[in-house]
Amino acid sequence: MPLRVAQARLDNSASLFRRVLYYVFYDWTREMPRSKRLITWSGILIQGYAVYSLWARSFVWPVMWPRGISLYVSAWLLYCLGSGIMNGMLTSEFVRKTQLEADQLAAQQIQRTLHPEEVERLSGYKVETYYKPFRDVGGDYFDVIELAGNRTLFAVADVSGKGMPAALLAANIQALVRSIAMAETDPLAMARQINRHLSRYTPSDRFATAVFIVLSRETGKLAYVNAGHNAPLVFGPGATTSLSATGMPLGLFPEAPYESRTAVLSPGGALLVFTDGLTDSIPGENPEHRLRDALADSSQRKMPLLKSLVDPKFNQDDVTILLVKRDTAYSNRPA
């Protein structure tokens, strides 16, 4: 045990030493605009030249008296000039980053309103959600929307990229889903309309994978379209079904083909919809197998088990989990 403690302390010391070296040699101007970066480095070079002048002449001070006074005053003024230029640029950069942080905070607060923090209770079902953006704002979107005819729409999308651009596109998809759902509840028509809109009005390098699932609560029947998304899992007694892709990601081609398919969520079963941030954060060679094991758990703690699978060391993306569990005794009508 003492050997392990000593080894841990040694590892911590090495980590601290690496962090110190990182901060010492890191170029703090690299995130500045090019013009500001050049001016800042000019100030740094002026400071360095002033220090060099003082150091080079200090060994011949007696020879240079009294003319050396003017040299040292000039060098000191030169140093102050360089310091003023550098501090001015760093202050300007600090103000710019402060404004960016304020904008990101506002965007983060707005994005929280786009995701339902609490899902209304569905008779015979329990819906749990989990969302963790990799940065302040993320490109994942999920929604739970009540439809006519005792039906519910579950929508999950994962936008390419990260940060603010992805968050803006995710907000656009959220607006499209909600507006279309008011008039059209067919997941196939929804996928086609959203794909055409994104293909026409978003940059060519931006796209999104998505899955739209309409649940008929009385029967447990699922009608779904999977637009290049990670296959949701439907766990039932003795079997697990993958809702594989039925079309390509949204926003690539305006007339891309999509197909609608069906599945059944049996009493006592569960539907798991997730983004690739979940599977990418699970260590091991077969993360989907661990997802299936979590769904098969009978302790009614499926969501805590799914969240515990996320390893911070591997987490490099937004993580979204949507879990729908059907009560065992709810409706015995045929699907």
C-alpha positions in Angstrom: 0.0 0.0 0.0 2.7 2.6 0.8 4.3 1.8 -2.6 1.0 2.6 -4.3 0.7 5.8 -2.4 4.2 6.8 -3.4 3.6 5.9 -7.0 0.4 8.0 -7.0 2.2 11.0 -5.6 4.9 10.6 -8.2 2.3 10.5 -10.9 0.6 13.7 -9.5 4.0 15.4 -9.4 4.7 14.5 -13.0 1.3 15.7 -14.0 1.8 19.0 -12.2 5.3 19.4 -13.8 3.7 18.8 -17.3 1.1 21.4 -16.6 3.7 23.9 -15.5 5.7 23.3 -18.7 2.5 23.7 -20.7 1.6 27.1 -19.2 5.2 28.3 -19.5 5.6 27.5 -23.2 2.1 28.1 -24.3 1.6 30.9 -26.9 -1.2 32.9 -25.2 -1.6 35.0 -28.4 -2.5 32.2 -30.7 -6.2 32.7 -30.3 -6.0 36.4 -31.2 -6.9 37.8 -34.6 -3.8 37.9 -36.9 -3.4 41.7 -36.7 -3.6 41.9 -32.9 -1.2 39.0 -32.7 1.4 40.7 -34.8 1.1 43.9 -32.8 1.4 42.0 -29.5 4.5 40.2 -30.6 5.9 43.5 -31.7 5.5 44.8 -28.2 7.1 41.7 -26.8 10.1 42.0 -29.1 10.5 45.7 -28.2 10.6 44.7 -24.5 13.1 42.0 -25.3 15.3 44.4 -27.2 15.2 47.0 -24.3 16.2 44.3 -21.8 19.0 43.1 -24.1 20.3 46.6 -24.5 20.5 47.1 -20.7 22.2 43.8 -20.2 24.7 44.3 -23.0 25.8 47.7 -21.8 25.9 47.0 -18.1 29.4 45.5 -18.2 30.8 48.7 -19.6 28.9 51.1 -17.4 32.1 52.9 -16.0 33.3 53.6 -19.6 30.0 55.1 -20.7 29.5 57.5 -17.8 27.8 60.0 -18.0 26.6 59.2 -21.5 25.2 55.8 -20.2 22.4 57.6 -18.4 20.7 58.5 -21.6 21.1 55.0 -22.9 19.4 53.5 -19.8 16.6 56.1 -19.9 16.1 55.3 -23.6 16.1 51.6 -22.9 13.6 52.1 -20.0 11.3 54.1 -22.2 11.6 51.5 -24.9 10.6 48.8 -22.4 7.6 50.8 -21.2 6.5 51.3 -24.9 6.7 47.6 -25.6 4.9 46.8 -22.3 2.1 49.3 -23.1 1.6 47.8 -26.6 1.5 44.2 -25.2 -0.8 45.1 -22.3 -3.1 47.1 -24.6 -3.5 44.1 -26.9 -4.0 41.6 -24.1 -6.6 43.9 -22.5 -8.4 44.1 -25.9 -8.3 40.3 -26.2 -9.6 39.9 -22.6 -12.6 42.2 -23.4 -13.3 40.3 -26.6 -13.2 36.9 -24.8 -15.4 38.3 -22.0 -18.0 39.3 -24.6 -17.8 35.9 -26.2 -18.3 34.2 -22.8 -21.3 36.4 -22.2 -22.7 35.4 -25.6 -22.0 31.7 -24.9 -23.7 31.9 -21.5 -26.8 33.5 -23.1 -26.8 30.8 -25.8 -26.5 28.1 -23.2 -29.5 29.5 -21.3 -31.5 29.7 -24.5 -30.6 26.2 -25.5 -31.8 24.9 -22.1 -35.2 26.1 -23.0 -35.1 24.1 -26.2 -34.8 20.8 -24.4 -37.7 19.7 -22.2 -36.3 19.6 -18.6 -39.3 17.7 -17.4 -41.4 15.4 -19.6 -45.1 15.1 -18.8 -46.2 11.8 -17.4 -47.5 9.5 -20.2 -50.2 7.1 -19.0 -48.6 3.6 -18.9 -45.2 4.9 -19.8 -42.2 6.4 -18.0 -39.9 8.8 -20.0 -36.5 9.7 -18.8 -34.0 12.0 -20.5 -30.3 13.0 -20.1 -28.4 15.6 -21.9 -24.8 16.7 -21.4 -23.1 19.0 -24.0 -19.4 18.6 -24.5 -19.0 22.4 -24.6 -21.1 25.2 -23.2 -23.6 24.6 -26.0 -24.0 21.4 -28.0 -25.4 20.1 -31.3 -27.7 17.4 -29.9 -31.4 17.9 -30.0 -34.2 15.8 -28.4 -37.9 16.4 -27.9 -41.0 14.7 -26.7 -44.2 16.1 -28.3 -47.8 15.1 -27.6 -49.8 14.3 -30.8 -53.5 13.8 -31.5 -54.9 10.3 -31.3 -53.2 9.3 -28.0 -49.8 9.3 -29.7 -46.4 10.8 -28.8 -43.5 11.9 -31.0 -39.9 11.2 -29.9 -37.3 13.2 -31.9 -33.5 13.0 -31.5 -30.9 14.6 -33.8 -27.2 15.0 -33.8 -25.7 17.8 -35.8 -22.2 17.5 -37.3 -19.6 19.6 -35.5 -19.6 21.2 -32.1 -20.1 24.5 -30.4 -22.2 27.4 -31.5 -22.6 26.5 -35.3 -24.0 23.1 -34.3 -26.2 24.6 -31.6 -27.7 27.0 -34.1 -28.5 24.2 -36.6 -30.0 22.1 -33.7 -32.2 25.0 -32.8 -33.3 25.2 -36.4 -34.2 21.5 -36.4 -36.2 21.9 -33.2 -38.2 24.7 -34.7 -38.9 22.6 -37.9 -39.9 19.6 -35.9 -42.4 21.5 -33.8 -43.9 23.4 -36.7 -44.3 20.3 -38.9 -45.7 18.2 -36.0 -48.6 20.6 -35.7 -49.8 19.7 -39.2 -48.1 16.5 -40.1 -47.6 13.6 -37.7 -46.2 11.1 -40.1 -42.4 10.6 -39.4 -41.7 9.9 -43.1 -43.2 13.2 -44.2 -41.4 15.0 -41.4 -38.0 13.6 -42.4 -38.5 14.5 -46.0 -39.6 18.1 -45.3 -36.7 18.7 -42.8 -34.2 17.2 -45.2 -35.3 19.5 -48.1 -35.2 22.5 -45.8 -31.7 21.8 -44.5 -30.4 20.9 -48.0 -31.5 24.3 -49.3 -30.7 26.6 -46.4 -27.7 25.3 -44.6 -24.0 25.1 -45.7 -23.0 22.0 -47.7 -20.7 20.8 -45.0 -23.4 20.8 -42.3 -25.8 17.9 -41.9 -27.5 16.0 -39.1 -28.4 12.4 -38.2 -31.9 12.1 -36.7 -34.5 9.6 -35.7 -38.3 10.3 -35.5 -40.5 7.8 -33.7 -44.2 8.1 -33.3 -45.6 5.9 -30.4 -49.2 4.8 -30.3 -49.6 4.5 -26.6 -52.5 2.2 -26.5 -50.9 -0.5 -28.6 -47.2 0.2 -28.1 -46.7 0.4 -31.9 -43.7 2.4 -33.1 -43.6 4.1 -36.5 -40.1 5.4 -37.2 -37.7 6.9 -39.7 -33.9 6.7 -39.0 -31.9 9.2 -41.0 -28.4 7.8 -40.6 -28.6 7.9 -36.8 -27.3 5.4 -34.2 -29.9 2.6 -34.2 -32.3 2.9 -31.2 -32.8 -0.2 -29.2 -36.2 -1.7 -28.3 -35.9 -4.1 -25.5 -38.6 -6.6 -24.9 -39.0 -9.8 -23.0 -36.4 -12.1 -24.4 -35.3 -10.0 -27.4 -33.7 -6.7 -28.3 -34.5 -5.0 -31.7 -32.4 -2.4 -33.4 -34.2 0.3 -35.3 -31.5 0.5 -38.0 -31.1 3.4 -40.5 -33.8 3.8 -43.2 -32.2 6.7 -45.0 -29.2 9.0 -45.1 -28.4 11.9 -42.8 -30.5 15.1 -43.2 -29.2 18.0 -45.3 -27.1 16.1 -47.8 -29.4 15.8 -50.8 -32.8 17.5 -51.1 -34.5 14.4 -52.7 -32.8 11.8 -50.6 -35.0 8.6 -50.2 -36.3 7.7 -46.8 -38.4 4.7 -45.6 -40.8 4.4 -42.7 -40.8 1.1 -40.7 -42.6 -0.2 -37.6 -41.7 -2.0 -34.4 -43.5 -2.8 -31.1 -42.8 -1.7 -27.6 -44.2 -4.6 -25.5 -45.5 -4.2 -22.0 -42.5 -4.2 -19.6 -40.1 -3.2 -22.5 -38.0 -0.2 -23.0 -37.0 2.1 -25.9 -33.5 3.6 -25.9 -32.7 6.5 -28.3 -29.2 8.0 -28.0 -26.5 9.9 -29.8 -23.0 8.6 -30.7 -21.6 10.6 -27.8 -22.9 7.9 -25.5 -21.3 4.9 -27.4 -18.1 6.8 -28.0 -17.8 7.4 -24.3 -18.1 3.8 -23.3 -14.7 2.0 -23.1 -14.3 -1.4 -24.5 -14.7 -3.1 -27.9 -18.5 -3.6 -27.8 -20.3 -0.6 -26.2 -23.6 -1.6 -27.7 -23.4 -4.9 -25.8 -23.1 -2.9 -22.5 -26.1 -0.9 -23.5 -28.1 -4.0 -24.0 -27.0 -5.3 -20.6 -28.2 -2.0 -19.0 -31.6 -2.3 -20.7 -31.9 -5.9 -19.5 -31.3 -4.9 -15.9 -34.4 -5.7 -13.8 -33.7 -3.2 -10.9 -35.7 -0.4 -12.5 -32.5 1.7 -12.5 -31.8 1.7 -16.2 -31.1 5.4 -16.6 -28.5 5.6 -13.7 -26.8 2.5 -15.2 -26.7 4.1 -18.7 -25.3 7.3 -17.3 -22.6 5.4 -15.3 -21.3 3.9 -18.6 -20.0 7.3 -19.7 -16.3 7.5 -19.0 -15.0 11.1 -18.9 -11.7 10.0 -20.3 -13.4 9.0 -23.5 -16.1 11.6 -23.7 -15.4 13.9 -26.6 -18.9 14.7 -27.8 -22.4 15.7 -26.6 -24.3 12.9 -24.9 -28.1 12.5 -25.2 -30.1 9.7 -23.8 -33.9 9.2 -24.2 -35.4 6.3 -22.4 -39.0 5.2 -22.7 -40.2 2.4 -20.5 -43.7 0.8 -20.8 -45.4 -0.4 -17.7 -45.9 -4.2 -17.5 -49.7 -4.0 -16.9 -50.5 -1.3 -19.4 -52.9 -2.4 -22.1 -53.0 -5.9 -23.5 -54.4 -4.8 -26.8 -52.7 -6.3 -29.8 -50.2 -4.1 -31.7 
